[in-house]
Amino acid sequence: MEKDKKIGIYALLASCLGVFYGSYSANVASVALPKMALAFGLNNILQNWVSLSFILTMAVFTVPLGKICGKYGVKKTFIYSCILFLVGTIGTALSNSAILLFAFRILSGIGAAGLSVDTPLIIAEVVSPENRGKAFGINLACVYLGIALAPFLGGVLIYDFGWQSIFWVMVPFVLLNIIVLLLIPNDWYEGVNDIFDWKGSIVFAMGIIMFIYGFSNITSPIGLILAIIGVVLLILFIKTELKVPDPILKMSLYKNKRFLSSNLASLLSYVATFAVTTILSYYLQYIMGWNTAQTGLLVAISPVLMAVSSPLAGYLSDKVDPQKLTTLGMGLVTIGLFILIFLNKNIPVPVLVLSLCFQGIGYGIFASPNNNTIMSSVPAEDTPMASSSLATMCVMGETISMTVFTVICAIIMGDVVIAVANFPELIFSIKITFIIVTIISILAAYASYIGVKSKDKLIQS
C-alpha cells in the first residue's frame, strides 16, 4: 500500500510537471511574437504561425499517440515525449532563421502532443475514481500556473534577456520530469495486442493539416479548396474508424451524451478562449505601447485565478454533477469575453481586469469538472482513447482559435507588417474576433447544459 501511494505521488508529480511546462510553452510565444517577428522579419500572418505551427502539430499527433501510449506503455511514451520536447525547445532557442524556428516548433509540438495525452491518462490509471476530480483539480492548477507564468515571466525575461530566454527556462523542468518518471517502477498498458491503424492515422493527419492550413488561408481559392478537402478527409476518417476492429479513436464512445457533450464543450471553450492572450498582447503592446513585462503582468490575472479556483472545482466535481459546474463556469467566461467586444484605444485598465477576472474564475470552475466527466464516462480499458479525445479537443480548439484570429486579420488588414498606419484595422479585427468567440462561448455553456440533462451516468464514479 505504501509503495502504491509513492507511485501515485510520483505519477501525479510527473503529470503536474508535464502540464506546467507544456502549457507555458503553448502560451509563452504569444507574448514574444512582436519581438520574434522583428528578429526574423515575419509579417502579421507568419508571426501568428509561430504559435499555430506548434498547436497544429499537436492536433495532428494527439489521436495516434493516444493509441500508441496505451499499446507501448504510458510511462515509456511520456519519457520519449519529454525528450522530443526538450530537443525542440533547445532548437527553438538556438534558431537563427525562420525555417529552423518553425522546424523546431513543430518538433516541440510532437513532444507536447505526447504530454497532452499522457498527463491525464497517468492520473486516470493511478488515482481512484472517488479522488479523480481532486487530482484533476491539482493537475489543472499546474496548467494555469504555467499559463499565468507564460505572459508574466515571459514578459520579464524577454524585456531583460531577449526572446530566446523564454525557452531556455523550460529545460530544467523537462529534465526533472524525466527523472521523476524514471523513479516510477511500473508502466501501464491498454490494447497491447491491438493492430495500429496506420491508414486512419494518415487520413486524420492529412485532414487536420489541410483543413487548418486551408482555413487560415480561406480568403484565397486554394485555401478554400484545401479546407474543403480537409473536411472531406475528416468525414472519411470517421467512417473508416467505424469499420476497423482496432480504431485509433473509438467513435462509439461518443454515443454517450456525457462524453460527447463534455468533449464538445471542451472544443468550443478552447476556441473561445485560447487566442485571448495573443490578442491582448497585440492590443497592449501595439495599441497601448506597453512593454512585454507590463503586458505579461496584466494578462496573467486570468490564469492565476484559474489556478486558484480549479482545485476547489475539481473537489466539488467529486461531490455534485460536474456538468452543472461546467455550465456555470462557461457562463462566467462568456461575460468576460462579452466585455472585450467594446475594446478600443481608450478602454480603462480596470475594465480589462474585470474581464480577465470573469474569464479566470469561470474557466477554473469549468475545466477540471469537464476533464473529470470525460475520463469518468468510459470503461477503464478505453481511458487511453478518452485521454486522446480530451487532448484532441484541446489542441483542435487552440488551433481553430488562433486560426480564426489569423483569418480575420488577413481579411481586414491584408498581408502587412503591423505598424501605426494599420492600428485602426487591428482594433477592428480584435473587436470582430471577440464578437465571434463570445458566441462560441455561449455554445460551450449550452453543450455542458445538454450533458446535465443526459440520462447517461458517469461509469467510473
KAWOFEN-V775126 format. One record per pair of residues at least 24 apart in sequence whose C-alpha atoms are under 8 Angstrom apart, sorted by sequence separation. I is the first residue (numbers start at 1). J is the second residue. D is the distance in whole Angstrom. If there is no record, write none. Layout:
I,J,D + I,J,D
//
This chain:
84,108,6 + 85,109,7 + 206,230,7 + 207,231,6 + 335,359,8 + 405,429,8 + 408,432,8 + 26,51,7 + 85,110,7 + 207,232,7 + 333,358,6 + 334,359,8 + 405,430,8 + 408,433,7 + 84,110,7 + 85,111,4 + 207,233,5 + 208,234,7 + 332,358,6 + 333,359,4 + 84,111,5 + 85,112,6 + 206,233,7 + 207,234,5 + 332,359,6 + 333,360,7 + 26,54,7 + 83,111,7 + 333,361,8 + 405,433,6 + 26,55,7 + 81,110,7 + 82,111,6 + 204,233,7 + 332,361,7 + 333,362,5 + 404,433,7 + 81,111,4 + 82,112,8 + 203,233,6 + 204,234,6 + 332,362,5 + 333,363,6 + 80,111,8 + 81,112,7 + 203,234,7 + 331,362,7 + 332,363,8 + 81,113,8 + 329,361,7 + 330,362,6 + 81,114,5 + 82,115,7 + 203,236,8 + 204,237,6 + 329,362,4 + 330,363,6 + 81,115,6 + 203,237,6 + 328,362,7 + 329,363,6 + 329,364,7 + 78,114,6 + 329,365,5 + 330,366,6 + 77,114,7 + 78,115,6 + 200,237,6 + 328,365,7 + 329,366,5 + 328,366,7 + 326,365,6 + 327,366,7 + 78,118,6 + 200,240,7 + 325,365,6 + 326,366,4 + 77,118,8 + 200,241,7 + 325,366,6 + 326,367,7 + 75,118,8 + 326,369,6 + 74,118,6 + 325,369,7 + 326,370,6 + 323,369,7 + 74,121,8 + 75,122,8 + 197,244,8 + 200,247,7 + 201,248,7 + 322,369,5 + 323,370,7 + 65,113,7 + 66,114,8 + 74,122,7 + 200,248,7 + 322,370,7 + 53,102,7 + 57,106,6 + 61,110,6 + 65,114,6 + 69,118,7 + 197,246,7 + 196,246,7 + 197,247,6 + 322,372,8 + 323,373,7 + 50,101,8 + 54,105,5 + 58,109,5 + 62,113,5 + 66,117,6 + 195,246,6 + 196,247,8 + 197,248,6 + 313,364,7 + 314,365,8 + 317,368,8 + 322,373,7 + 50,102,7 + 53,105,7 + 54,106,5 + 57,109,5 + 58,110,6 + 61,113,6 + 62,114,7 + 65,117,7 + 66,118,8 + 194,246,6 + 196,248,7 + 301,353,7 + 305,357,7 + 309,361,6 + 313,365,5 + 317,369,5 + 53,106,6 + 56,109,8 + 57,110,6 + 61,114,8 + 313,366,8 + 54,108,7 + 55,109,6 + 58,112,6 + 59,113,7 + 62,116,7 + 302,356,5 + 306,360,5 + 310,364,4 + 314,368,5 + 50,105,7 + 54,109,5 + 58,113,5 + 62,117,7 + 298,353,7 + 301,356,6 + 302,357,6 + 305,360,5 + 306,361,6 + 309,364,5 + 310,365,6 + 313,368,7 + 314,369,5 + 317,372,7 + 53,109,8 + 57,113,8 + 301,357,7 + 302,358,8 + 304,360,7 + 305,361,5 + 306,362,8 + 308,364,8 + 309,365,6 + 310,366,8 + 313,369,7 + 40,97,7 + 288,345,7 + 299,356,7 + 302,359,6 + 303,360,6 + 306,363,6 + 307,364,7 + 310,367,7 + 311,368,8 + 40,98,6 + 287,345,6 + 302,360,4 + 306,364,4 + 310,368,6 + 314,372,8 + 301,360,7 + 302,361,7 + 305,364,7 + 306,365,8 + 262,323,8 + 269,330,8 + 125,188,7 + 94,164,8 + 93,164,5 + 92,164,8 + 93,165,7 + 93,167,6 + 92,167,7 + 93,168,7 + 90,167,7 + 89,167,6 + 90,168,7 + 89,168,7 + 377,457,7 + 378,458,8 + 379,459,7 + 380,460,8 + 89,170,8 + 90,171,8 + 377,458,5 + 378,459,6 + 379,460,7 + 89,171,8 + 345,427,8 + 376,458,6 + 377,459,5 + 378,460,7 + 344,427,7 + 376,459,6 + 377,460,7 + 343,427,8 + 376,460,5 + 86,171,7 + 373,458,7 + 376,461,7 + 343,430,8 + 86,174,7 + 343,431,7 + 342,431,7 + 22,112,6 + 341,431,5 + 340,431,7 + 341,432,8 + 82,174,6 + 22,115,7 + 341,434,5 + 22,116,8 + 340,434,6 + 341,435,6 + 82,177,8 + 19,115,7 + 82,178,7 + 338,434,7 + 18,115,6 + 19,116,7 + 337,434,7 + 338,435,7 + 79,178,6 + 19,119,7 + 337,437,7 + 338,438,6 + 18,119,7 + 266,367,8 + 337,438,6 + 79,181,7 + 15,118,8 + 16,119,8 + 78,181,8 + 15,119,5 + 266,370,7 + 334,438,6 + 14,119,8 + 15,120,7 + 75,181,7 + 15,122,7 + 334,441,5 + 15,123,7 + 262,370,6 + 333,441,7 + 334,442,6 + 262,371,8 + 12,122,8 + 331,441,8 + 11,122,6 + 12,123,6 + 76,187,7 + 262,373,7 + 263,374,7 + 330,441,7 + 331,442,7 + 11,123,7 + 75,187,6 + 262,374,6 + 330,442,7 + 74,187,6 + 75,188,7 + 73,187,6 + 74,188,6 + 259,373,7 + 330,444,7 + 331,445,6 + 11,126,7 + 73,188,5 + 74,189,7 + 258,373,7 + 259,374,5 + 330,445,5 + 73,189,5 + 258,374,7 + 329,445,8 + 72,189,7 + 73,190,8 + 328,445,7 + 8,126,6 + 70,188,7 + 71,189,6 + 259,377,6 + 327,445,5 + 8,127,7 + 24,143,8 + 28,147,8 + 31,150,8 + 70,189,5 + 71,190,6 + 258,377,7 + 259,378,8 + 326,445,7 + 327,446,7 + 19,139,7 + 23,143,6 + 27,147,6 + 31,151,6 + 69,189,8 + 70,190,4 + 71,191,5 + 72,192,7 + 19,140,8 + 22,143,8 + 23,144,8 + 30,151,8 + 70,191,6 + 71,192,4 + 256,377,8 + 327,448,5 + 16,138,8 + 20,142,5 + 24,146,4 + 28,150,4 + 32,154,8 + 70,192,7 + 71,193,7 + 326,448,6 + 327,449,6 + 12,135,8 + 16,139,5 + 19,142,7 + 20,143,5 + 23,146,5 + 24,147,5 + 27,150,6 + 28,151,6 + 31,154,7 + 32,155,8 + 71,194,7 + 274,397,8 + 275,398,7 + 15,139,7 + 16,140,8 + 19,143,5 + 20,144,8 + 22,146,8 + 23,147,6 + 24,148,8 + 27,151,7 + 31,155,7 + 266,390,8 + 270,394,6 + 274,398,5 + 324,448,7 + 17,142,8 + 20,145,7 + 21,146,6 + 24,149,7 + 25,150,7 + 253,378,7 + 323,448,6 + 324,449,7 + 16,142,6 + 20,146,5 + 24,150,5 + 28,154,6 + 32,158,7 + 263,389,7 + 267,393,5 + 271,397,4 + 275,401,6 + 323,449,7 + 12,139,8 + 16,143,8 + 19,146,8 + 20,147,8 + 36,163,7 + 263,390,7 + 266,393,6 + 267,394,6 + 270,397,5 + 271,398,6 + 274,401,6 + 275,402,5 + 35,163,7 + 68,196,8 + 266,394,7 + 269,397,7 + 270,398,5 + 271,399,8 + 273,401,7 + 274,402,7 + 323,451,6 + 324,452,6 + 67,196,8 + 264,393,8 + 267,396,7 + 268,397,6 + 271,400,6 + 272,401,7 + 323,452,6 + 263,393,6 + 267,397,5 + 271,401,4 + 275,405,7 + 32,163,6 + 266,397,8 + 270,401,7 + 271,402,8 + 321,452,7 + 159,291,7 + 159,292,6 + 286,419,8 + 158,292,7 + 159,293,6 + 286,420,8 + 158,293,8 + 250,385,7 + 155,291,8 + 156,292,7 + 157,293,8 + 249,385,6 + 287,423,7 + 64,201,6 + 155,292,4 + 156,293,5 + 248,385,8 + 286,423,8 + 28,166,7 + 63,201,8 + 154,292,8 + 155,293,4 + 154,293,8 + 155,294,7 + 249,388,8 + 153,293,8 + 155,295,7 + 156,296,8 + 249,389,8 + 151,292,8 + 152,293,6 + 155,296,5 + 25,167,8 + 151,293,8 + 152,294,8 + 154,296,7 + 155,297,8 + 152,295,7 + 153,296,7 + 318,461,8 + 60,204,7 + 61,205,7 + 151,295,7 + 152,296,4 + 283,427,8 + 60,205,5 + 151,296,4 + 152,297,5 + 150,296,8 + 151,297,7 + 152,298,8 + 152,299,8 + 60,208,6 + 151,299,7 + 152,300,6 + 21,170,6 + 59,208,7 + 60,209,7 + 151,300,6 + 150,300,8 + 148,299,8 + 149,300,7 + 279,430,7 + 21,173,7 + 148,300,5 + 21,174,8 + 56,209,7 + 147,300,7 + 148,301,7 + 148,302,7 + 148,303,5 + 17,173,7 + 18,174,8 + 56,212,8 + 147,303,6 + 148,304,6 + 17,174,8 + 145,303,7 + 18,177,7 + 144,303,5 + 145,304,6 + 17,177,6 + 144,304,6 + 144,306,6 + 145,307,6 + 14,177,6 + 144,307,5 + 143,307,8 + 273,437,7 + 141,306,7 + 142,307,7 + 272,437,4 + 14,180,6 + 141,307,4 + 271,437,7 + 272,438,7 + 13,180,8 + 14,181,6 + 140,307,7 + 141,308,7 + 141,309,8 + 272,440,6 + 141,310,6 + 271,440,7 + 272,441,5 + 10,180,6 + 11,181,7 + 140,310,6 + 141,311,6 + 10,181,7 + 140,311,7 + 269,440,8 + 138,310,7 + 268,440,6 + 269,441,6 + 10,183,7 + 11,184,7 + 137,310,5 + 138,311,5 + 268,441,7 + 10,184,7 + 137,311,4 + 136,311,8 + 137,312,7 + 268,443,7 + 269,444,6 + 137,313,7 + 138,314,8 + 268,444,5 + 7,184,6 + 134,311,6 + 137,314,4 + 267,444,8 + 7,185,8 + 134,312,8 + 136,314,6 + 137,315,7 + 265,443,8 + 266,444,7 + 135,314,7 + 265,444,5 + 134,314,5 + 264,444,7 + 265,445,7 + 67,248,6 + 133,314,5 + 134,315,4 + 66,248,7 + 67,249,8 + 133,315,6 + 265,447,5 + 133,316,8 + 134,317,8 + 264,447,7 + 265,448,6 + 64,248,6 + 131,315,8 + 133,317,6 + 134,318,7 + 63,248,7 + 133,318,5 + 262,447,7 + 63,249,7 + 132,318,7 + 261,447,5 + 262,448,6 + 131,318,7 + 212,399,8 + 216,403,5 + 261,448,6 + 130,318,6 + 212,400,7 + 215,403,7 + 216,404,7 + 219,407,8 + 218,407,7 + 261,450,7 + 262,451,7 + 191,381,8 + 216,406,6 + 217,407,7 + 261,451,5 + 190,381,6 + 212,403,7 + 216,407,5 + 219,410,8 + 190,382,8 + 215,407,8 + 219,411,7 + 258,451,5 + 190,384,7 + 257,451,6 + 258,452,8 + 258,454,7 + 257,454,6 + 258,456,6 + 257,456,6 + 258,457,8 + 256,456,6 + 258,458,8 + 140,367,8 + 140,368,6 + 137,368,5 + 136,368,6 + 137,369,8 + 133,368,7 + 136,371,7 + 133,369,7 + 136,372,7 + 133,372,5 + 132,372,7 + 31,277,8 + 30,277,7 + 31,278,7 + 129,376,8 + 30,278,5 + 34,282,8 + 27,277,8 + 31,281,6 + 30,281,7 + 124,375,7 + 124,383,7 + 32,292,8 + 31,292,7 + 121,383,7 + 121,384,6 + 31,295,8 + 31,296,7 + 121,387,6 + 117,384,8 + 120,387,6 + 118,387,8 + 117,387,6 + 117,388,5 + 117,390,8 + 117,391,6 + 116,391,6 + 113,391,8 + 70,384,6 + 69,384,7 + 67,384,7 + 66,384,6 + 67,385,7 + 66,385,6 + 66,387,7 + 67,388,8 + 63,385,8 + 66,388,5 + 65,388,7 + 63,388,5 + 62,388,6 + 63,389,7 + 62,391,6 + 63,392,6 + 62,392,6 + 129,460,6 + 130,461,6 + 129,461,6 + 59,392,6 + 58,392,8 + 59,395,5 + 58,395,6 + 59,396,6 + 56,395,7 + 55,395,6 + 56,396,7 + 59,399,8 + 55,396,8 + 55,398,7 + 56,399,6 + 55,399,6 + 52,399,6 + 52,402,7 + 52,403,7 + 48,402,7 + 48,406,7 + 45,406,6 + 45,409,8 + 45,410,7 + 45,415,7 + 44,415,7 + 45,416,8 + 43,415,7 + 44,416,6 + 43,416,6 + 44,417,5 + 43,417,5 + 44,418,6 + 42,417,8 + 43,418,7
//
